[in-house]
Amino acid sequence: MSPSRQGVFRLQAVFLAIAVMLAAVPGRAWAKRPPSPKLLPDTTVALLAFPDVPELAERFMGTAMGRMTQDDQVKPLLTALYGSWLDSAAEFEEQIGLTLPELLAIPQGEVTVALVAPEDAAPTPVFMLDVGDQRSNARKLLDLAITLLDNPDFAAIMQRCRGAKGHPAQAAYFVDPIAVMRAIGRQDTGARVALAMLPVLGLDGLNAVGGTVTLNTEQFDSIFHVHVLIDPPRTGILKAIGTKPGDSTPEDWVPADVTAYATLHWDLEKTYKEVSKLVDSFQYDGSVSQTLKQAFSDPTGIDVENKVLPALDGRITLIAELQRPVSQQSLSVLLAIKAKDTEVLDEVFKRMIVLAQGGLVKKSWAGKTYYEAQSPESDVPPESRQPVPCIGILDDYLILALRESIYQKIITTQSEGTNRLADAPEFKLIMDEIGRQSGGTDPAMVRFGRPEHAMHMLYDLATSDQARQDMRRQAENDPFVRTLNKALDENPLPPFAIIQQYLAPTGTVVIDDDTGWHFTNFTLKPQEE
């Protein structure tokens, strides 16, 4: 056996011994064991850790979703579904020698999965599991199978991804993608070739990605952190990602009752410049510019490179709303692109109307002009028709709407000066928390969402007569649908008000700073009646 192969076996033996040792540690002694990041070597390139699985389960049951599963009007349906799944797992249970409840009961503390890539051996997976008093069942699993804190990238990411104040995270993960590729490349030529391409693409500066999950705190139902750690200066693809800080205040035309609102600040000129530079390096100088000119600018008369891109501000706003009566066509979306040179915007827009060659119908609402795509006459009910898009200019924004109703709504909101999202109490709560999460830094992107809107749409669709008829028909040939249909027949869904009480607004914020990109997504605690 070669020395390198012997090293691999020795390493695997060591980590298997660690797993067995941890499985045998008595429950009370487990609390004295250092956490996995202190046990794993600094050559760990990937990590997924749950510091305390029972606590994770307990905290989940304290979230809105967990409490919903225990609601007297929801629990019978879930109990029926769980019983059916237990019956379907019989073959799997026979193979491992454990029932599903016994298997789920094994984790009694920390669960960690990691990938270690020592310099002189192949990458080795590591599995750590605190089994407490479930040692006999854990050994059945072992029979079937066979420190990170010193890593500065891991430390930097975990510093940025700490759980809510006073509440440690219930799950953490970490990946060093380049280290993973480098470890694989020791035995794989293709991986070595890909690794050599990273500097050319500017991806060699992607140090690591990691994050945490925290559930059921005093303020949050859940909060997720993700940090993409970048080694400056950014080049290539990483530099082409043109996120930049900017104002997140909703425009005065955003209605208060939207289902979702998101606004992003992106340096489009920078992205075009960096992508051109990268593509040109593989072809020839000016290849992107020439292709764009020949394929689009010359035929349309719209100079994207020299006129359109410089005229854009870089702010892009997206709003969505659900319209009633609920159907599969209920979702309405509107995209707004801000310009800093309105004269160029007007000129380009007029050219777009000409290019449409009569395919657009000019319309007006509250004194504002817009254009709607022509659609043929149809006998289909309005709620079932395919949406007809609209386009127009509102102040310094180019507006593209999926349907006319949402376009008219933003015009009305602006003209009346009331019922604006910026004044909505729920939105203010989310923005206040986004301000705390961003530490006073202007975000590159924010998002506000009302999950109860989307859930209400799904609820109405699921409880409609048409949906139930379709499910009964599919149940004849599909065992899963048959089980679900039987459970719903015996345990109908409760009134939506029961479900709605467990839903609360969500927020997302993206920060672009010298260390990379930081994503935070959170759901507030539902207000108790």
C-alpha positions as CSV (number, residue, x, y, z in Angstrom):
1,M,0.0,0.0,0.0
2,S,1.4,3.4,-1.0
3,P,2.3,5.9,1.8
4,S,-0.4,8.4,0.6
5,R,-3.0,5.6,0.7
6,Q,-1.9,4.6,4.1
7,G,-2.3,8.2,5.2
8,V,-5.9,8.3,3.9
9,F,-6.8,5.1,5.8
10,R,-5.2,6.4,9.0
11,L,-7.1,9.7,8.6
12,Q,-10.3,7.9,8.0
13,A,-9.7,5.7,11.0
14,V,-9.1,8.6,13.2
15,F,-12.3,10.3,12.3
16,L,-14.3,7.1,12.5
17,A,-12.9,6.7,16.0
18,I,-14.0,10.2,16.8
19,A,-17.5,9.4,15.6
20,V,-17.6,6.2,17.7
21,M,-16.2,8.0,20.7
22,L,-18.7,10.8,20.5
23,A,-21.5,8.3,20.1
24,A,-20.4,6.7,23.3
25,V,-20.1,9.8,25.4
26,P,-22.7,9.9,28.2
27,G,-25.3,12.6,27.8
28,R,-24.2,14.6,30.9
29,A,-20.6,14.6,29.8
30,W,-21.5,15.7,26.3
31,A,-22.1,19.3,27.5
32,K,-18.4,19.5,28.6
33,R,-17.2,18.5,25.1
34,P,-15.9,21.3,23.0
35,P,-18.1,22.2,20.0
36,S,-17.2,20.7,16.6
37,P,-15.4,23.8,15.2
38,K,-12.8,23.3,18.1
39,L,-12.4,19.6,17.3
40,L,-12.1,19.9,13.5
41,P,-8.7,20.9,11.9
42,D,-8.2,24.1,10.1
43,T,-8.1,22.2,6.8
44,T,-11.9,21.7,7.1
45,V,-13.3,23.0,3.8
46,A,-17.0,22.4,4.3
47,L,-19.2,22.3,7.4
48,L,-22.9,21.8,8.3
49,A,-23.4,21.9,12.1
50,F,-26.5,21.7,14.3
51,P,-25.2,22.5,17.8
52,D,-28.2,21.1,19.6
53,V,-30.8,19.1,17.7
54,P,-33.4,18.8,20.5
55,E,-33.1,22.5,21.0
56,L,-33.5,23.1,17.3
57,A,-36.7,20.9,17.4
58,E,-38.0,22.8,20.4
59,R,-37.3,26.2,18.9
60,F,-39.0,25.1,15.7
61,M,-42.1,24.1,17.6
62,G,-42.1,27.6,19.0
63,T,-42.1,29.2,15.6
64,A,-45.3,30.2,13.8
65,M,-45.1,27.1,11.6
66,G,-44.4,24.8,14.5
67,R,-47.3,26.2,16.5
68,M,-49.5,25.9,13.5
69,T,-48.8,22.1,13.3
70,Q,-50.2,21.8,16.9
71,D,-53.3,23.8,16.3
72,D,-56.4,21.7,17.1
73,Q,-57.9,22.4,13.7
74,V,-54.7,21.6,11.8
75,K,-53.2,18.8,13.8
76,P,-55.6,16.0,12.8
77,L,-54.7,16.4,9.1
78,L,-51.0,16.4,9.8
79,T,-51.4,13.4,12.1
80,A,-53.2,11.5,9.4
81,L,-50.5,12.3,6.8
82,Y,-47.7,11.3,9.3
83,G,-49.4,8.0,9.9
84,S,-49.5,7.3,6.2
85,W,-45.8,8.1,5.8
86,L,-44.9,5.8,8.6
87,D,-46.7,3.0,6.8
88,S,-44.9,3.7,3.6
89,A,-41.5,3.7,5.4
90,A,-41.8,0.0,6.4
91,E,-39.3,-1.3,3.8
92,F,-36.7,1.4,4.7
93,E,-37.1,0.5,8.4
94,E,-36.6,-3.2,7.7
95,Q,-33.3,-2.4,5.9
96,I,-31.8,-0.3,8.7
97,G,-33.3,-2.2,11.6
98,L,-34.9,0.9,13.1
99,T,-38.3,2.4,13.0
100,L,-38.6,6.0,11.7
101,P,-39.4,7.4,15.2
102,E,-36.4,5.5,16.6
103,L,-34.1,6.9,13.8
104,L,-35.4,10.4,14.4
105,A,-34.8,10.0,18.2
106,I,-31.0,9.2,17.8
107,P,-29.7,12.8,17.7
108,Q,-29.6,14.0,21.3
109,G,-27.2,16.9,21.0
110,E,-24.9,18.2,18.3
111,V,-24.9,16.9,14.7
112,T,-22.1,17.9,12.4
113,V,-21.1,16.9,8.9
114,A,-17.8,18.2,7.6
115,L,-15.3,17.7,4.8
116,V,-11.6,17.7,5.7
117,A,-9.0,18.2,3.0
118,P,-5.4,17.6,4.4
119,E,-2.6,18.5,2.2
120,D,-1.2,14.9,1.8
121,A,-4.5,13.0,1.4
122,A,-7.8,12.9,-0.4
123,P,-10.8,14.8,1.1
124,T,-12.4,12.9,3.9
125,P,-16.0,13.3,5.2
126,V,-16.5,13.6,8.9
127,F,-19.8,12.9,10.7
128,M,-20.2,13.7,14.4
129,L,-23.4,12.8,16.3
130,D,-24.3,13.2,20.0
131,V,-26.5,10.2,20.7
132,G,-26.9,10.5,24.4
133,D,-28.8,7.5,25.7
134,Q,-29.5,6.2,22.1
135,R,-26.1,4.5,21.8
136,S,-27.5,1.0,21.0
137,N,-29.5,2.4,18.0
138,A,-26.6,4.6,16.9
139,R,-24.3,1.5,16.8
140,K,-26.8,-0.1,14.4
141,L,-26.1,2.8,12.0
142,L,-22.4,2.6,12.5
143,D,-22.5,-1.1,11.6
144,L,-24.0,-0.1,8.3
145,A,-21.3,2.4,7.4
146,I,-18.1,2.9,7.9
147,T,-9.6,23.0,14.6
148,L,-11.9,24.8,12.3
149,L,-12.0,27.9,14.6
150,D,-8.4,28.6,13.6
151,N,-9.4,29.1,10.0
152,P,-9.6,32.8,9.5
153,D,-12.3,32.6,6.8
154,F,-14.5,30.5,9.0
155,A,-14.0,32.9,11.9
156,A,-14.8,35.9,9.7
157,I,-18.0,34.5,8.4
158,M,-19.3,33.3,11.8
159,Q,-18.5,36.7,13.2
160,R,-20.8,38.3,10.6
161,C,-23.5,35.5,10.9
162,R,-24.1,35.5,14.7
163,G,-27.6,34.6,15.8
164,A,-30.0,37.0,17.2
165,K,-28.8,38.8,20.4
166,G,-28.7,36.4,23.3
167,H,-29.6,33.4,21.1
168,P,-26.9,31.2,19.6
169,A,-27.7,29.8,16.1
170,Q,-29.4,26.4,15.8
171,A,-27.5,25.6,12.6
172,A,-24.4,26.7,10.8
173,Y,-22.7,25.9,7.6
174,F,-19.4,26.8,5.8
175,V,-17.9,26.0,2.5
176,D,-14.5,26.9,1.0
177,P,-15.2,26.1,-2.6
178,I,-11.6,26.7,-3.9
179,A,-10.1,24.5,-1.2
180,V,-12.7,21.8,-2.1
181,M,-11.6,22.0,-5.8
182,R,-8.0,22.0,-4.8
183,A,-8.4,18.9,-2.7
184,I,-10.3,17.1,-5.5
185,G,-7.7,18.3,-8.0
186,R,-5.0,16.2,-6.4
187,Q,-6.6,13.2,-8.0
188,D,-8.7,14.7,-10.8
189,T,-7.2,16.4,-13.9
190,G,-10.5,18.1,-14.8
191,A,-10.6,19.8,-11.4
192,R,-7.1,21.0,-11.8
193,V,-7.9,22.6,-15.2
194,A,-11.0,24.3,-13.7
195,L,-8.9,25.5,-10.8
196,A,-6.4,27.0,-13.2
197,M,-9.2,29.0,-14.9
198,L,-10.4,30.7,-11.7
199,P,-7.9,33.6,-11.8
200,V,-8.8,34.2,-15.4
201,L,-12.5,34.5,-14.5
202,G,-11.7,36.4,-11.4
203,L,-13.2,33.7,-9.2
204,D,-10.0,33.1,-7.2
205,G,-11.1,35.8,-4.9
206,L,-14.1,33.8,-3.7
207,N,-12.8,32.7,-0.3
208,A,-15.7,31.0,1.4
209,V,-19.5,30.9,1.9
210,G,-21.2,30.3,5.2
211,G,-24.1,31.2,7.3
212,T,-26.4,30.4,10.3
213,V,-30.0,29.7,11.1
214,T,-31.7,30.9,14.3
215,L,-35.3,30.1,15.3
216,N,-37.9,31.3,17.8
217,T,-36.3,34.3,19.6
218,E,-38.2,37.0,21.4
219,Q,-38.3,39.1,18.2
220,F,-37.9,36.7,15.3
221,D,-39.7,33.7,14.2
222,S,-36.6,32.9,12.2
223,I,-33.5,34.7,11.0
224,F,-31.1,33.4,8.3
225,H,-27.6,34.9,7.7
226,V,-25.4,34.1,4.6
227,H,-22.0,35.7,4.0
228,V,-20.1,35.4,0.8
229,L,-16.5,36.2,1.7
230,I,-14.5,37.9,-1.0
231,D,-10.8,38.7,-1.1
232,P,-10.3,42.2,-2.5
233,P,-9.7,43.6,-5.0
234,R,-12.5,42.0,-7.0
235,T,-11.8,41.1,-10.6
236,G,-13.6,39.4,-13.5
237,I,-17.0,37.9,-12.6
238,L,-16.9,39.1,-9.0
239,K,-16.3,42.7,-10.1
240,A,-19.0,42.4,-12.8
241,I,-21.6,41.8,-10.0
242,G,-22.5,45.5,-9.8
243,T,-24.5,45.7,-6.6
244,K,-24.1,49.1,-4.9
245,P,-25.6,50.9,-1.8
246,G,-28.7,53.1,-2.4
247,D,-32.0,54.4,-1.1
248,S,-34.5,51.8,-0.2
249,T,-37.5,54.0,0.5
250,P,-40.5,52.9,-1.6
251,E,-41.4,55.1,-4.5
252,D,-44.5,57.2,-4.0
253,W,-46.5,55.0,-6.4
254,V,-46.0,51.7,-4.5
255,P,-49.4,50.7,-3.0
256,A,-49.7,49.8,0.7
257,D,-51.3,46.4,0.1
258,V,-48.7,44.8,-2.2
259,T,-47.8,41.2,-1.6
260,A,-44.1,41.9,-2.1
261,Y,-41.8,44.8,-2.7
262,A,-38.1,44.7,-3.6
263,T,-35.7,47.3,-4.7
264,L,-32.1,46.7,-6.0
265,H,-29.3,49.0,-6.8
266,W,-27.0,47.7,-9.6
267,D,-24.3,49.5,-11.5
268,L,-25.3,48.4,-15.0
269,E,-22.5,50.3,-16.8
270,K,-19.9,48.6,-14.6
271,T,-21.4,45.2,-15.2
272,Y,-21.4,45.8,-19.0
273,K,-17.8,47.0,-18.9
274,E,-16.5,44.1,-16.8
275,V,-18.4,41.4,-18.8
276,S,-17.1,43.0,-22.1
277,K,-13.5,42.9,-20.7
278,L,-13.9,39.3,-19.7
279,V,-15.5,38.1,-23.0
280,D,-13.0,40.2,-25.1
281,S,-10.1,38.4,-23.3
282,F,-11.3,35.1,-24.9
283,Q,-12.1,36.6,-28.3
284,Y,-10.8,40.0,-29.4
285,D,-10.9,43.6,-28.2
286,G,-14.3,45.1,-28.9
287,S,-16.1,41.8,-29.6
288,V,-19.0,42.4,-27.3
289,S,-19.5,46.0,-28.4
290,Q,-19.4,45.0,-32.0
291,T,-21.9,42.1,-31.5
292,L,-24.3,44.3,-29.5
293,K,-24.1,47.0,-32.2
294,Q,-24.7,44.6,-35.1
295,A,-27.4,42.4,-33.4
296,F,-29.4,45.1,-31.7
297,S,-28.4,48.8,-31.9
298,D,-28.1,49.0,-35.7
299,P,-31.4,47.2,-36.4
300,T,-33.4,49.1,-33.8
301,G,-31.7,52.5,-33.7
302,I,-31.3,52.2,-29.9
303,D,-27.7,52.7,-28.9
304,V,-27.5,50.6,-25.7
305,E,-23.8,51.0,-25.0
306,N,-23.4,54.7,-25.5
307,K,-26.9,56.1,-24.8
308,V,-29.1,53.7,-22.8
309,L,-26.7,52.4,-20.2
310,P,-25.3,55.8,-19.2
311,A,-28.8,57.1,-18.9
312,L,-29.9,54.5,-16.3
313,D,-29.7,55.2,-12.6
314,G,-29.3,51.6,-11.6
315,R,-32.3,51.3,-9.3
316,I,-34.7,48.5,-10.2
317,T,-37.9,48.0,-8.3
318,L,-40.2,45.0,-8.4
319,I,-43.7,44.8,-6.8
320,A,-46.2,41.9,-6.8
321,E,-49.8,41.6,-5.7
322,L,-52.5,38.9,-5.7
323,Q,-55.8,39.8,-7.2
324,R,-59.2,38.4,-6.4
325,P,-61.0,36.2,-7.3
326,V,-58.1,33.9,-6.8
327,S,-57.0,31.8,-9.8
328,Q,-53.8,30.6,-11.3
329,Q,-53.7,33.9,-13.1
330,S,-54.0,36.0,-9.9
331,L,-50.4,37.0,-9.5
332,S,-49.6,40.5,-11.0
333,V,-46.1,41.8,-11.2
334,L,-44.6,45.2,-12.1
335,L,-41.0,46.0,-12.9
336,A,-39.7,49.6,-12.7
337,I,-36.3,50.7,-14.0
338,K,-35.1,54.2,-13.0
339,A,-33.3,56.6,-15.3
340,K,-31.1,59.6,-14.4
341,D,-31.5,61.1,-17.9
342,T,-35.3,61.4,-18.6
343,E,-34.7,62.9,-22.1
344,V,-32.9,59.8,-23.2
345,L,-35.6,57.7,-21.5
346,D,-38.3,59.5,-23.5
347,E,-36.4,59.2,-26.7
348,V,-35.8,55.4,-26.3
349,F,-39.4,54.8,-25.2
350,K,-40.8,56.6,-28.3
351,R,-38.5,54.4,-30.5
352,M,-39.8,51.3,-28.7
353,I,-43.4,52.3,-29.5
354,V,-42.5,52.7,-33.2
355,L,-40.7,49.3,-33.3
356,A,-43.9,47.7,-31.9
357,Q,-45.5,48.5,-35.3
358,G,-49.0,48.9,-34.0
359,G,-48.9,46.0,-31.6
360,L,-49.5,48.4,-28.7
361,V,-52.7,50.3,-27.8
362,K,-52.4,53.8,-26.3
363,K,-54.3,54.3,-23.1
364,S,-54.7,56.8,-20.3
365,W,-55.5,56.7,-16.6
366,A,-55.7,59.7,-14.3
367,G,-53.9,61.8,-16.9
368,K,-51.0,59.4,-17.4
369,T,-50.4,57.7,-20.7
370,Y,-49.3,54.1,-21.1
371,Y,-49.5,51.4,-23.7
372,E,-51.1,47.9,-23.6
373,A,-50.3,45.0,-25.8
374,Q,-53.1,44.1,-28.2
375,S,-55.0,40.9,-27.4
376,P,-57.6,39.1,-29.4
377,E,-61.2,38.9,-28.3
378,S,-61.9,36.0,-26.1
379,D,-64.9,34.3,-24.4
380,V,-62.7,33.1,-21.5
381,P,-63.7,34.5,-18.1
382,P,-61.5,37.4,-17.0
383,E,-60.1,35.5,-14.0
384,S,-58.9,32.8,-16.3
385,R,-57.4,34.9,-19.2
386,Q,-53.7,35.2,-19.8
387,P,-52.5,38.6,-18.6
388,V,-52.0,41.4,-21.1
389,P,-48.8,43.4,-20.3
390,C,-48.5,47.2,-20.3
391,I,-45.5,49.6,-20.7
392,G,-45.1,53.2,-20.0
393,I,-43.1,56.0,-18.3
394,L,-44.0,57.3,-14.8
395,D,-41.8,60.2,-13.8
396,D,-38.2,58.9,-14.2
397,Y,-39.1,55.2,-14.3
398,L,-39.7,52.9,-17.3
399,I,-42.6,50.7,-16.1
400,L,-43.4,47.2,-17.4
401,A,-46.5,45.6,-15.9
402,L,-47.8,42.1,-16.3
403,R,-51.4,43.4,-16.4
404,E,-53.2,46.7,-16.7
405,S,-54.8,46.7,-13.3
406,I,-51.6,47.0,-11.4
407,Y,-50.3,49.8,-13.7
408,Q,-53.5,51.7,-13.1
409,K,-53.2,51.1,-9.3
410,I,-49.7,52.7,-9.1
411,I,-51.0,55.7,-11.0
412,T,-53.9,56.1,-8.6
413,T,-51.6,55.6,-5.5
414,Q,-49.3,58.4,-6.7
415,S,-52.1,60.8,-7.7
416,E,-54.1,60.4,-4.5
417,G,-51.1,60.5,-2.3
418,T,-52.6,57.9,0.2
419,N,-52.3,54.2,0.9
420,R,-48.6,54.1,0.2
421,L,-46.4,51.2,1.3
422,A,-43.9,53.7,2.8
423,D,-46.6,54.6,5.4
424,A,-47.8,51.0,6.2
425,P,-47.0,50.0,9.8
426,E,-45.9,46.5,8.8
427,F,-43.4,47.9,6.3
428,K,-42.0,50.3,8.8
429,L,-41.4,47.5,11.3
430,I,-39.5,45.5,8.7
431,M,-37.5,48.6,7.6
432,D,-36.6,49.4,11.2
433,E,-35.2,45.9,11.6
434,I,-33.4,46.1,8.3
435,G,-31.7,49.3,9.5
436,R,-30.5,47.5,12.6
437,Q,-29.3,44.5,10.7
438,S,-27.4,46.7,8.2
439,G,-25.7,48.7,11.0
440,G,-26.6,52.0,9.3
441,T,-25.1,51.0,5.9
442,D,-27.2,51.7,2.9
443,P,-28.3,48.3,1.5
444,A,-27.8,47.1,-2.1
445,M,-31.1,45.4,-1.9
446,V,-34.1,45.1,0.4
447,R,-37.3,43.0,0.1
448,F,-40.5,43.1,2.1
449,G,-43.0,40.3,1.9
450,R,-46.4,39.3,3.2
451,P,-46.5,35.5,3.3
452,E,-50.2,35.4,4.2
453,H,-51.1,36.7,0.7
454,A,-49.4,33.9,-1.1
455,M,-50.7,31.4,1.5
456,H,-54.2,32.7,1.0
457,M,-53.9,32.1,-2.7
458,L,-52.7,28.6,-2.2
459,Y,-55.4,27.9,0.3
460,D,-58.2,29.2,-2.0
461,L,-56.9,27.2,-4.9
462,A,-56.5,24.0,-2.7
463,T,-60.0,24.3,-1.3
464,S,-61.8,25.1,-4.6
465,D,-64.2,22.6,-6.0
466,Q,-62.1,22.3,-9.2
467,A,-59.0,21.5,-7.2
468,R,-60.7,18.8,-5.1
469,Q,-62.1,17.3,-8.3
470,D,-58.7,17.2,-9.9
471,M,-57.2,15.7,-6.8
472,R,-59.7,12.9,-6.7
473,R,-59.1,12.1,-10.3
474,Q,-55.3,12.0,-9.8
475,A,-55.7,9.9,-6.7
476,E,-56.8,7.0,-8.8
477,N,-53.3,6.5,-10.2
478,D,-51.0,8.2,-7.7
479,P,-50.5,6.7,-4.2
480,F,-49.2,10.0,-2.8
481,V,-52.1,12.0,-4.1
482,R,-54.4,9.2,-2.9
483,T,-53.0,9.6,0.7
484,L,-53.3,13.3,0.6
485,N,-56.8,13.2,-0.8
486,K,-57.9,10.7,1.9
487,A,-56.4,12.9,4.7
488,L,-58.2,16.0,3.4
489,D,-61.5,14.2,3.1
490,E,-61.3,13.0,6.7
491,N,-59.6,16.2,8.1
492,P,-60.6,19.2,6.0
493,L,-58.5,22.3,6.2
494,P,-59.6,24.8,8.9
495,P,-60.8,28.3,8.0
496,F,-57.9,30.5,6.7
497,A,-58.1,32.7,9.7
498,I,-56.7,29.9,11.8
499,I,-53.7,29.6,9.5
500,Q,-53.3,33.4,9.1
501,Q,-52.6,33.9,12.8
502,Y,-49.3,32.1,12.4
503,L,-48.0,34.2,9.5
504,A,-46.0,37.5,9.8
505,P,-44.2,39.9,7.5
506,T,-40.7,39.0,6.2
507,G,-37.7,41.1,5.3
508,T,-34.5,40.6,3.3
509,V,-31.5,42.8,3.1
510,V,-28.3,42.5,1.1
511,I,-25.2,44.5,2.1
512,D,-22.2,44.9,-0.3
513,D,-19.0,45.9,1.6
514,D,-15.3,45.3,1.4
515,T,-15.6,41.7,2.8
516,G,-18.2,40.6,0.2
517,W,-21.9,40.2,0.3
518,H,-24.0,39.6,3.4
519,F,-27.6,38.4,3.1
520,T,-30.1,38.5,6.0
521,N,-33.6,37.1,5.8
522,F,-35.9,37.2,8.8
523,T,-39.5,36.7,9.7
524,L,-41.0,38.6,12.6
525,K,-42.9,37.0,15.4
526,P,-46.6,36.9,14.6
527,Q,-48.6,39.3,16.8
528,E,-50.7,37.3,19.3
529,E,-54.4,38.3,19.3
